[in-house]
Amino acid sequence: MSFNGHTIIDGDGHVIEDYAAIVRYMPKPYQDKFDTHTFYNLFPPLDHLHSSNLHDFQPGAFNKVGPDGWVVFLDDVGIDSTVLYTTLGLSLGKIVSRDWAIDVARAYNDWFYHTYMTRSPRFKGMALVPLQEPRAAVEELRRAVEELGMCGAMLPSTGVQAHLGDQRYWPIYEEADRLGCAIGIHGGAHENLGLDDLSPYAPVHALGHPFGQMISFGGLVFNGVFDKFPHVKFGFMEGGV
């Protein structure tokens, strides 16, 4: 597919997670406890702002489509392929348990691979990696790129334990530099950005994404990450550009 001779690639699509399917890729204790009063969400809430407003959407917006729906959309608008990101997993950085972060990131990546990437080569993936444990994040990034064929990893712009330029995350960038892969920084959890009592939701959405991106960008630039790891393909997604 092309437009005026150019191939069109969507660089920031999103999947709607199927928790019941994802949990099947987690260790057995998670599977046994899933859908009980103590365990029914794999990720923390994005923030209190998404759920405390009444959203008025156009008919058909935010339908819970899967891979088949995505193929229909790509064909309809003439897009060749799409790089797909998590939706609910944008709050990955808020997970407190390191073990949980490691297990849910790996399970999401396996679910995405088997649900989307084996369905069509037009689906490209951005992995989740557990920033809570950088050594495990390095291993998961390597697995996602070399074994699953993903483009790289998504790092949340907010909710993480330290700004993304902090040296604790440099092993992740070092591995991404070795792999020559992408790191996509994505917002979505808009707490603690000075917007906590702002209503209605529209300005929260409009400001929260670029605010988080600017903070992340500043941390990376002024700590020399782009210079030290020049082969990483950094992207800043949904910043309003």
C-alpha positions as CSV (number, residue, x, y, z in Angstrom):
1,M,0.0,0.0,0.0
2,S,1.2,3.5,-0.7
3,F,0.3,7.1,-1.0
4,N,1.9,9.1,-3.8
5,G,4.5,6.3,-4.1
6,H,5.2,6.3,-0.3
7,T,4.6,3.4,2.0
8,I,2.5,4.5,5.0
9,I,3.4,3.2,8.4
10,D,1.4,4.0,11.6
11,G,4.0,4.6,14.3
12,D,1.7,4.7,17.3
13,G,-1.3,2.3,17.4
14,H,-2.7,0.8,20.5
15,V,-4.1,-2.6,21.4
16,I,-6.9,-3.3,23.9
17,E,-5.5,-5.8,26.3
18,D,-7.3,-9.1,27.1
19,Y,-6.4,-9.7,30.7
20,A,-7.8,-13.2,30.8
21,A,-5.7,-14.1,27.8
22,I,-2.5,-12.4,29.1
23,V,-2.7,-14.0,32.5
24,R,-2.4,-17.4,30.8
25,Y,1.2,-16.5,29.9
26,M,2.0,-15.7,33.6
27,P,3.3,-18.3,36.2
28,K,0.7,-20.6,37.6
29,P,0.1,-18.8,40.9
30,Y,-1.2,-15.8,39.0
31,Q,-3.4,-18.0,36.9
32,D,-4.9,-19.6,40.0
33,K,-5.7,-16.3,41.6
34,F,-6.9,-14.3,38.6
35,D,-10.5,-13.0,38.6
36,T,-10.8,-13.1,42.3
37,H,-11.5,-10.2,44.7
38,T,-7.7,-9.9,45.3
39,F,-6.5,-10.0,41.6
40,Y,-8.4,-8.8,38.6
41,N,-6.1,-6.1,37.2
42,L,-2.7,-6.8,35.7
43,F,-1.7,-3.1,35.7
44,P,-2.4,-0.2,38.2
45,P,-5.0,2.4,37.1
46,L,-3.5,5.0,34.8
47,D,-4.5,7.7,37.2
48,H,-7.6,9.1,39.0
49,L,-8.3,11.5,36.2
50,H,-9.3,9.0,33.5
51,S,-12.1,7.5,35.7
52,S,-13.5,10.6,37.4
53,N,-14.9,12.3,34.3
54,L,-17.8,11.4,32.0
55,H,-16.3,11.1,28.5
56,D,-18.6,11.7,25.4
57,F,-17.2,9.8,22.4
58,Q,-18.4,9.6,18.9
59,P,-20.1,6.3,17.9
60,G,-17.5,3.7,17.2
61,A,-14.7,5.5,19.0
62,F,-12.6,3.3,21.3
63,N,-14.3,0.1,20.3
64,K,-12.6,-3.0,21.8
65,V,-11.2,-4.2,18.5
66,G,-8.7,-7.1,18.2
67,P,-6.3,-8.1,15.4
68,D,-9.1,-8.6,12.9
69,G,-10.5,-5.2,13.5
70,W,-7.0,-3.7,13.1
71,V,-6.6,-5.4,9.7
72,V,-9.9,-4.0,8.6
73,F,-8.8,-0.5,9.7
74,L,-5.4,-0.7,8.0
75,D,-7.1,-1.9,4.7
76,D,-9.8,0.8,4.9
77,V,-7.4,3.8,5.3
78,G,-4.5,2.4,3.2
79,I,-1.9,1.9,5.9
80,D,0.7,-0.8,5.2
81,S,1.7,-1.6,8.8
82,T,1.4,-0.4,12.3
83,V,3.6,-0.3,15.4
84,L,1.4,-1.2,18.3
85,Y,1.7,-0.1,21.9
86,T,0.1,-1.2,25.1
87,T,-2.9,0.8,26.4
88,L,-3.5,-0.3,30.0
89,G,0.2,-1.1,30.4
90,L,1.1,2.6,30.1
91,S,1.0,2.5,33.9
92,L,3.7,-0.1,34.0
93,G,6.0,2.2,35.9
94,K,3.6,2.5,38.8
95,I,3.9,-1.2,39.7
96,V,5.6,-1.5,43.1
97,S,6.4,-5.2,43.1
98,R,9.5,-6.0,41.0
99,D,8.5,-9.6,40.6
100,W,5.0,-8.6,39.3
101,A,6.5,-6.1,36.9
102,I,8.9,-8.7,35.5
103,D,6.2,-11.4,35.1
104,V,3.5,-9.1,33.6
105,A,5.9,-7.5,31.1
106,R,7.0,-11.0,29.9
107,A,3.4,-12.2,29.7
108,Y,2.2,-9.1,27.8
109,N,5.0,-9.5,25.3
110,D,4.2,-13.2,24.7
111,W,0.4,-12.5,24.4
112,F,1.1,-9.7,21.9
113,Y,3.4,-11.9,19.9
114,H,1.0,-14.8,19.7
115,T,-2.2,-12.6,19.2
116,Y,-0.9,-10.0,16.8
117,M,2.5,-10.7,15.3
118,T,1.7,-14.3,14.3
119,R,-1.6,-13.0,12.9
120,S,-0.1,-10.7,10.3
121,P,3.4,-9.3,9.5
122,R,1.7,-5.9,9.3
123,F,1.7,-5.8,13.1
124,K,4.9,-4.5,14.7
125,G,5.3,-4.6,18.5
126,M,6.8,-2.4,21.2
127,A,7.6,-4.6,24.2
128,L,7.1,-3.9,27.9
129,V,10.2,-4.1,30.1
130,P,10.3,-4.0,33.9
131,L,12.0,-0.7,34.7
132,Q,11.7,-1.7,38.4
133,E,14.6,-4.2,37.8
134,P,16.9,-2.9,35.1
135,R,18.8,-6.1,34.7
136,A,15.6,-8.0,34.0
137,A,14.6,-5.2,31.7
138,V,17.8,-5.8,29.7
139,E,17.0,-9.5,29.4
140,E,13.4,-8.9,28.4
141,L,14.4,-6.3,25.8
142,R,16.9,-8.7,24.3
143,R,14.3,-11.5,24.2
144,A,11.6,-9.3,22.7
145,V,13.8,-8.0,19.9
146,E,15.9,-11.1,19.1
147,E,13.4,-13.9,19.7
148,L,10.0,-12.2,19.2
149,G,11.0,-9.8,16.5
150,M,9.7,-6.6,18.2
151,C,10.9,-3.2,17.2
152,G,12.0,-2.3,20.8
153,A,10.4,-1.3,24.0
154,M,8.0,1.3,25.4
155,L,9.1,3.3,28.4
156,P,6.4,5.2,30.3
157,S,7.1,8.9,30.6
158,T,5.5,9.1,34.1
159,G,5.1,6.9,37.1
160,V,8.7,5.6,37.0
161,Q,10.9,5.6,40.1
162,A,13.4,8.1,38.6
163,H,13.5,10.3,35.5
164,L,14.5,8.4,32.4
165,G,17.9,10.0,32.2
166,D,18.9,8.4,35.6
167,Q,21.9,6.1,35.4
168,R,20.0,3.2,36.8
169,Y,18.3,2.9,33.4
170,W,21.5,3.1,31.4
171,P,22.0,-0.7,31.1
172,I,18.7,-0.7,29.2
173,Y,19.9,2.0,26.8
174,E,23.2,0.2,26.4
175,E,21.4,-3.0,25.3
176,A,19.1,-1.0,23.0
177,D,22.2,0.6,21.5
178,R,23.8,-2.8,20.9
179,L,20.6,-4.1,19.4
180,G,20.1,-0.9,17.3
181,C,16.4,-1.0,18.3
182,A,13.8,1.6,19.2
183,I,12.8,3.0,22.6
184,G,9.4,4.6,22.5
185,I,8.6,6.9,25.4
186,H,4.8,7.2,25.9
187,G,2.6,9.1,28.3
188,G,-0.8,8.3,29.6
189,A,-0.7,8.4,33.4
190,H,-1.1,12.1,34.2
191,E,-0.8,12.2,38.0
192,N,1.7,14.5,39.7
193,L,2.1,16.9,36.8
194,G,0.2,19.8,38.3
195,L,-3.1,18.6,36.7
196,D,-4.5,16.5,39.6
197,D,-7.6,18.7,40.2
198,L,-8.1,19.9,36.6
199,S,-11.5,19.2,35.0
200,P,-13.0,18.4,32.5
201,Y,-10.6,15.8,31.1
202,A,-9.8,17.4,27.8
203,P,-7.1,19.8,29.0
204,V,-5.6,17.0,31.2
205,H,-5.2,14.9,28.1
206,A,-3.9,17.8,26.0
207,L,-1.3,18.9,28.6
208,G,-0.4,15.6,30.3
209,H,1.1,13.9,27.3
210,P,3.5,16.8,26.4
211,F,4.3,17.6,30.0
212,G,5.5,14.0,30.7
213,Q,7.4,14.0,27.4
214,M,9.2,17.2,28.1
215,I,10.3,16.0,31.5
216,S,11.6,12.7,30.0
217,F,13.3,14.5,27.2
218,G,15.0,16.9,29.5
219,G,16.2,14.1,31.7
220,L,17.7,12.2,28.7
221,V,19.2,15.3,27.0
222,F,20.9,16.8,30.1
223,N,22.3,13.5,31.3
224,G,23.9,12.8,27.9
225,V,21.9,9.7,27.1
226,F,21.6,10.5,23.3
227,D,25.3,11.1,23.0
228,K,26.3,8.0,25.0
229,F,24.0,5.7,23.2
230,P,23.8,7.0,19.6
231,H,22.4,3.8,18.0
232,V,19.2,3.8,20.0
233,K,16.2,5.0,17.9
234,F,14.4,7.1,20.5
235,G,10.8,8.2,19.8
236,F,8.5,10.4,21.9
237,M,4.9,9.4,21.3
238,E,1.7,11.5,21.5
239,G,3.5,14.6,22.5
240,G,1.2,16.8,20.5
241,V,3.5,17.5,17.5
